[in-house]
Each structure stands twice: as structure tokens, then as C-alpha cells.
């Protein structure tokens, strides 16, 4: 098994020498174990949708987007070789480093951020959201440059109910409710400070980075996402994703 620090597949690309000014780095969080995904003996990021691993769809989008300079992949160390196989097979040369994830989503994000060299913008992306478009990534980066941070979201379609002790406690007005997606984008210095402050305050279970940025007074702009940009969490999500890819291929001949 090759070391992530020496593998020619993930290090040594010439753009490593570029300065931090204007540079955009992506952190792909792909270290999950897929505990809510049934029907597979391997984590869902490795499950194939129409012949290609879910993670490969995500990496392909960032590989093909000229705006993004490099990618840090946060992994489940137990399956390290499978990540290398994907990077090698699909020639994802923008993946410069593989970093073991932590015990929580926040810890994994911190590990990925800690491996990123100083840059202008950091993009945080789920590794099991295969249909994230180049458009939302570009708009999130631009929003982060303008206001400091950005979160891709879609309007909530269903009524959201707050429940306590088995009873409905509150039904918020859906007019102002959104569902968070990915990516999120941040000015590098702002995100580093947000994670530093979280450690200082003993915060360990934040569900996303925008929460941490808001706690240090940062503003998070909204970028309109797409309902196709869903996260594959359950087996039903996998089936729906497979249908989407097959429909795309049958109607246009294009591959995602």
C-alpha cells in the first residue's frame, strides 16, 4: 500500500508551486462508513452507480472545473487502497493528498482543512453527492469571495415539524426554510479561525462548517442549488441515482 505522501498519483503536480492569492482548494469529505446504507459490504462512496463509483462522480466534477486548483480527499483509512484505485483509474491528478478522517464530521473537516495549504477559498464537499454541478461550485466560490462564506441550498418542499416528547411542538413557516446541500465555500482564513475557535470552546459535533463560521460572526450567503444535488444516504437514494444516470444516457448519450 502506497503512502499518501509519496504516491505520484496525488503529489508533485506543477501547480503546487502557485501562490495562495486567488487559489481555490477543495476538501472532499469521503471518510464515512455508510451505516445508514444497506445492501453493500463497502461504504457507499465506493458503490457503483451505472458502472462508476459514487466518489468518482464527485471527483470528476472537481477535476474538470478549471476554477479548482487542487483537491484534498478525507478518507476512511480502513479502505485506503480503494481511494487510490479510484484516483489512479480515473487519473484525478488534482487530488494531491489523502487524509484520514476523524470521529465526527467536524473532526474530518478539520483534518482536511489542516492539510490544505494557505489559499484564497476552501470548498467543502460531500463525497456521496454525485450530481453537484459546476455551476453551484462556481457560484459558491464567488459568493464566498464577496461575503466570506456560502452555502448551497434548496427551498424546503415539505412542511418541517419540530417534535418534543412525541408531540408536535412547533411548525415553522416554510416560506423562509431551506434544506442545506453541498458545497459550502469559505475564505480560508475565516474557516481556519472558525475551527480554531470551536476547539477553544470545546465544540466537537457541529454538523457543518457554516455553523462554526456563524459562531465567530461570519456571514454565510445563500446559493440556490438543485433538487438533483442530493446526498446518497439510503439504498433508495442509490436506486434513484441509478435511474437518473440511465435516463441521462438514454436521452442524450451523455455521461455524468
C-alpha positions as CSV (number, residue, x, y, z in Angstrom):
1,X,0.0,0.0,0.0
2,X,1.5,3.4,-1.0
3,X,1.9,6.3,1.3
4,X,-0.4,9.3,0.5
5,X,2.8,11.5,1.0
6,X,4.8,9.8,-1.8
7,X,2.3,8.4,-4.3
8,X,2.9,10.0,-7.7
9,X,-0.8,10.0,-8.3
10,X,-1.5,12.5,-5.6
11,X,1.6,14.7,-5.3
12,X,4.1,16.6,-7.4
13,X,1.8,18.4,-9.8
14,X,3.4,21.7,-11.1
15,X,0.6,23.9,-9.8
16,X,1.7,23.1,-6.3
17,X,4.1,26.0,-6.8
18,X,1.3,28.5,-7.3
19,X,0.8,31.3,-4.8
20,X,-2.1,31.4,-2.4
21,X,-3.7,34.5,-3.9
22,X,-6.8,33.6,-5.8
23,X,-6.2,29.9,-5.3
24,X,-9.2,27.6,-4.7
25,X,-8.8,24.3,-2.9
26,X,-11.5,21.7,-2.4
27,X,-11.8,19.3,0.5
28,X,-13.9,16.2,-0.3
29,X,-15.3,14.5,2.8
30,X,-15.4,10.8,1.9
31,X,-14.5,9.1,5.1
32,X,-17.9,7.8,6.1
33,X,-18.7,4.2,6.9
34,X,-22.2,4.3,5.3
35,X,-24.0,3.0,8.4
36,X,-27.5,4.0,7.0
37,X,-26.8,2.4,3.6
38,X,-27.9,-1.2,3.4
39,X,-27.2,-3.8,0.7
40,X,-23.5,-3.2,0.5
41,X,-20.4,-4.6,2.3
42,X,-18.3,-1.5,1.5
43,X,-19.0,2.2,2.3
44,X,-21.4,3.9,-0.1
45,X,-18.8,6.2,-1.6
46,X,-17.3,3.1,-3.4
47,X,-20.6,1.7,-4.6
48,X,-21.0,1.9,-8.3
49,X,-23.8,3.8,-10.0
50,X,-24.1,2.8,-13.6
51,X,-20.6,1.3,-13.6
52,X,-18.8,4.1,-11.8
53,X,-18.1,4.6,-8.0
54,X,-20.2,7.4,-6.4
55,X,-17.0,9.1,-5.3
56,X,-15.7,9.2,-8.8
57,X,-18.6,11.2,-10.0
58,X,-17.8,13.8,-7.3
59,X,-14.1,13.9,-8.1
60,X,-14.7,14.1,-11.8
61,X,-16.7,17.3,-11.4
62,X,-13.8,19.0,-9.5
63,X,-11.2,17.5,-11.8
64,X,-12.9,19.1,-14.8
65,X,-13.5,22.5,-13.2
66,X,-10.7,24.9,-14.0
67,X,-11.6,27.1,-11.1
68,X,-10.5,24.5,-8.6
69,X,-6.7,24.2,-8.3
70,X,-6.3,21.1,-6.0
71,X,-8.3,18.6,-4.0
72,X,-7.7,17.1,-0.6
73,X,-9.5,13.8,0.0
74,X,-10.6,12.9,3.5
75,X,-10.7,9.1,3.7
76,X,-11.7,6.1,5.8
77,X,-8.2,4.7,6.5
78,X,-9.6,1.2,6.6
79,X,-10.3,1.4,2.8
80,X,-7.2,3.5,1.8
81,X,-6.3,1.4,-1.2
82,X,-9.8,1.8,-2.7
83,X,-9.4,5.5,-2.8
84,X,-6.0,5.1,-4.5
85,X,-7.6,2.8,-7.0
86,X,-10.2,5.5,-7.9
87,X,-7.7,8.3,-8.2
88,X,-5.4,6.1,-10.4
89,X,-8.1,4.6,-12.6
90,X,-9.7,7.9,-13.5
91,X,-6.5,10.0,-13.4
92,X,-7.7,12.5,-10.9
93,X,-4.4,14.4,-10.8
94,X,-5.9,17.3,-8.8
95,X,-6.1,15.0,-5.8
96,X,-2.9,16.0,-4.0
97,X,-3.3,14.4,-0.6
98,X,-5.3,11.8,1.2
99,X,-6.0,12.5,4.9
100,X,-7.6,10.1,7.4
101,X,-10.9,11.4,8.8
102,X,-11.9,11.9,12.4
103,X,-14.5,10.6,14.7
104,X,-17.1,13.2,13.7
105,X,-17.9,15.3,10.7
106,X,-16.4,18.3,12.3
107,X,-13.1,16.4,13.1
108,X,-12.9,15.2,9.5
109,X,-13.4,18.7,8.1
110,X,-10.7,20.0,10.5
111,X,-8.3,17.2,9.3
112,X,-8.9,18.1,5.7
113,X,-8.6,21.8,6.3
114,X,-5.4,21.3,8.3
115,X,-3.8,19.6,5.2
116,X,-4.7,22.4,2.8
117,X,-2.0,24.9,2.0
118,X,-3.0,28.6,2.5
119,X,-5.2,29.7,-0.3
120,X,-8.0,32.2,-1.1
121,X,-11.1,30.0,-0.9
122,X,-11.8,26.5,0.5
123,X,-14.7,24.5,-0.8
124,X,-16.1,21.7,1.4
125,X,-17.9,19.0,-0.5
126,X,-19.7,15.7,0.5
127,X,-18.1,12.7,-1.2
128,X,-21.5,11.0,-1.8
129,X,-23.3,13.8,-3.5
130,X,-22.6,12.8,-7.1
131,X,-24.7,15.3,-9.0
132,X,-23.2,18.6,-7.7
133,X,-22.9,20.8,-10.7
134,X,-20.1,23.0,-11.8
135,X,-22.5,26.0,-11.7
136,X,-23.2,25.8,-7.9
137,X,-19.5,25.3,-7.1
138,X,-18.6,28.4,-9.1
139,X,-21.4,30.4,-7.6
140,X,-20.5,29.3,-4.1
141,X,-16.9,30.3,-4.6
142,X,-17.9,33.8,-6.0
143,X,-20.3,34.3,-3.0
144,X,-17.5,33.3,-0.6
145,X,-15.2,35.9,-2.2
146,X,-17.9,38.6,-1.8
147,X,-19.2,37.9,1.7
148,X,-16.8,35.4,3.3
149,X,-18.9,32.2,3.1
150,X,-21.5,30.5,1.0
151,X,-23.9,27.5,1.4
152,X,-25.7,25.8,-1.5
153,X,-29.4,25.3,-0.5
154,X,-32.8,24.5,-1.9
155,X,-36.2,25.6,-0.6
156,X,-37.9,23.1,1.7
157,X,-40.7,21.4,-0.1
158,X,-42.3,19.6,2.8
159,X,-43.7,21.0,6.0
160,X,-41.0,20.9,8.7
161,X,-42.2,19.9,12.1
162,X,-40.3,20.3,15.4
163,X,-41.2,17.5,17.8
164,X,-40.6,17.1,21.5
165,X,-41.6,14.1,23.6
166,X,-43.5,12.5,20.8
167,X,-45.7,15.6,20.1
168,X,-45.6,18.4,17.7
169,X,-44.0,21.4,19.4
170,X,-43.9,23.8,16.5
171,X,-44.5,24.1,12.8
172,X,-42.2,26.8,11.4
173,X,-43.3,29.0,8.4
174,X,-42.0,27.1,5.4
175,X,-41.6,30.4,3.4
176,X,-38.2,31.0,5.0
177,X,-37.0,27.4,5.3
178,X,-34.3,25.8,3.1
179,X,-32.5,22.4,3.0
180,X,-28.8,22.6,3.1
181,X,-26.8,20.9,0.4
182,X,-23.1,21.0,-0.7
183,X,-20.7,22.5,-1.4
184,X,-20.0,25.2,1.2
185,X,-17.3,27.7,0.4
186,X,-15.3,29.9,2.7
187,X,-12.4,32.3,2.7
188,X,-9.5,30.2,4.0
189,X,-8.6,32.5,6.9
190,X,-12.2,32.7,8.1
191,X,-12.7,29.0,8.1
192,X,-9.3,28.3,9.9
193,X,-10.3,30.8,12.6
194,X,-13.8,29.3,13.0
195,X,-12.3,25.8,13.6
196,X,-9.7,27.2,16.0
197,X,-12.4,29.0,18.0
198,X,-14.5,25.8,18.0
199,X,-11.7,23.8,19.6
200,X,-11.1,26.6,22.2
201,X,-14.8,26.5,23.1
202,X,-15.0,22.7,23.3
203,X,-17.4,22.4,20.3
204,X,-16.9,19.0,18.7
205,X,-20.2,18.0,17.0
206,X,-21.0,20.8,14.5
207,X,-22.9,19.3,11.6
208,X,-21.4,21.6,9.1
209,X,-18.7,24.4,8.7
210,X,-21.2,27.2,8.2
211,X,-22.4,26.8,11.9
212,X,-18.8,27.3,13.1
213,X,-18.3,30.4,10.8
214,X,-21.5,32.0,12.0
215,X,-20.4,31.5,15.7
216,X,-17.4,33.7,15.0
217,X,-19.6,36.4,13.4
218,X,-19.2,35.4,9.8
219,X,-21.9,35.9,7.2
220,X,-23.0,33.0,5.0
221,X,-24.6,33.8,1.7
222,X,-27.2,31.5,0.1
223,X,-26.6,29.9,-3.3
224,X,-29.6,28.3,-5.0
225,X,-29.0,24.6,-5.5
226,X,-30.8,21.9,-7.3
227,X,-33.0,19.0,-6.1
228,X,-30.9,16.7,-8.2
229,X,-28.0,17.6,-6.0
230,X,-29.0,15.1,-3.3
231,X,-26.8,13.1,-1.0
232,X,-26.9,9.3,-1.3
233,X,-27.7,8.2,2.2
234,X,-30.1,5.3,1.8
235,X,-30.5,2.4,-0.6
236,X,-33.5,4.2,-2.1
237,X,-31.2,7.2,-2.9
238,X,-28.9,4.8,-4.7
239,X,-31.7,3.4,-6.8
240,X,-32.9,6.9,-7.7
241,X,-29.3,8.0,-8.7
242,X,-29.0,4.9,-10.9
243,X,-32.3,5.8,-12.7
244,X,-31.1,9.4,-13.2
245,X,-27.9,8.3,-14.8
246,X,-29.6,5.8,-17.1
247,X,-32.2,8.3,-18.1
248,X,-29.5,10.9,-18.9
249,X,-27.6,8.3,-21.0
250,X,-30.7,7.1,-22.9
251,X,-32.0,10.6,-23.7
252,X,-28.7,12.5,-24.5
253,X,-26.0,9.9,-24.7
254,X,-24.0,11.9,-22.2
255,X,-22.3,10.5,-19.1
256,X,-22.5,12.3,-15.8
